[in-house]
Amino acid sequence: MLLCYTVLLIMLLNLLSCAFLSSREISESDNKKHHLPDGTFKNRFDSSIDKSFSDLIKWWWNGETPEDVDFEIAENDPQFLKNNKESQTLTWLGHSTLLIQYDGINIITDPHLTQRASPVSFAGPKRYTNPGLSVEDLPEIDLIVISHNHYDHLDKLTIEKLFEKQVKNPPRIFVPLKLKEWFVNLGIENVVELDWNESEIFGEWIIHAVPVQHWSSRTPWDRNKTLWAGWVLEKEGFRFFFAGDTGYSKDFKNLGKKFGQFDLAAIPIGGYDPRWFMKSSHANPEEAVKIHIDINYRYSVGIHWGTFILTDEPLDEPPKLLKVAAEKSGIKKDEFFVMKHGETKILDFLKITQ
């Protein structure tokens, strides 16, 4: 019985990819204000996200199950992607998993290509829409960025399959602070761990870990013990921002001031209802548009929707609300777009000089 309750609690924490805040005392002498004395982390403009169990029950009691939606999965060309060394491409594999091909380098974000976002294979949130590509159909990956350790963003089985496939040439993984140990325990050593506002060179790229507003946990006992982060990947002529999973905050105006402009950003648009429970850690489409503007956009793609049923909003609502919010802000539809699962876009439009 204890095991059942433990598994249930872990599943609940995963579904919480949105939960919320209770302040913890911060040492004013600590230069890194997001580091807490007990070894955990907090957000820059909000305190530690730690919603009570009673709030969770309130949400579950009053929550609604979204109606089924038949999402079209785009036909893609795995052989083209495997052989591609010239074209700059973007492929949405579902949820927060993107494949970016740029100047012959293959980058993947928060890779999750299995059927459950859960610590167990027999229970927990099941994938609603199949992955746009299987691990076997992926090209050889050079670089992986992980935003945080929630089960819908850090999938053990997908990571293991990627490294089994590339034993002779493993990808380099960039993770937030204190998350490297999770990979080392799997026997994966090719991992770079960064704090917010730290950077590392990867070939011709500079990889930056940047603050976003969220939280972390994989068990009932490790809340906020590892950091969460957004990622800025830049090389000459191209700057990409992966927001991962985040609520709206002043972090994004600061990001725009620091970097000037982004050519392409991946911004979450789903997982936002009910707002009283989700607001601090998940942006809704209107807030996603604010992020798009704050970071001095060129183009953005909406992620984190239509793949897992984790929250209460209708599965197909995020793109609809995004369209409305973008039009109100004077943003053209091709400047903040959404994709079909599995769809590949050729990024020729990024070469347009602003």
Buried (B, 14 or more C-beta within 10 A) or exposed (E): EEEEEBBEBBBBBBBBBBBBBEEBEBEEEEEEEBBBEEEBBBBBBBBBBBBEEEBBEBBEEEEEEBEEEEBEBBEBEBEEBEEBEEBBBBBBBBBBBBBBBBBEBBBBBBBBBBBBBBBEEEBBBEBBBBBBBEBEBBBEBBBBBBBBBBBBBBBBBBBBBBBEBBEEEBBBBBBBBBBBEBBEEEEBEEBBBBBBEBEBEBEEBBBBBBBBBBBBBBEBEBBBBBBBBBBBBBBEEBBBBBBBBBBBBEBBBBBBEEBEEBBBBBBBBBBBBBEEBBBBBBBBBBBBBBBBBBBBBBBBBBBBBBBBBBBBBEBBBBBEBBBEBBEEEEBEEEBBBBBBBBBBBEBEBBEEEE
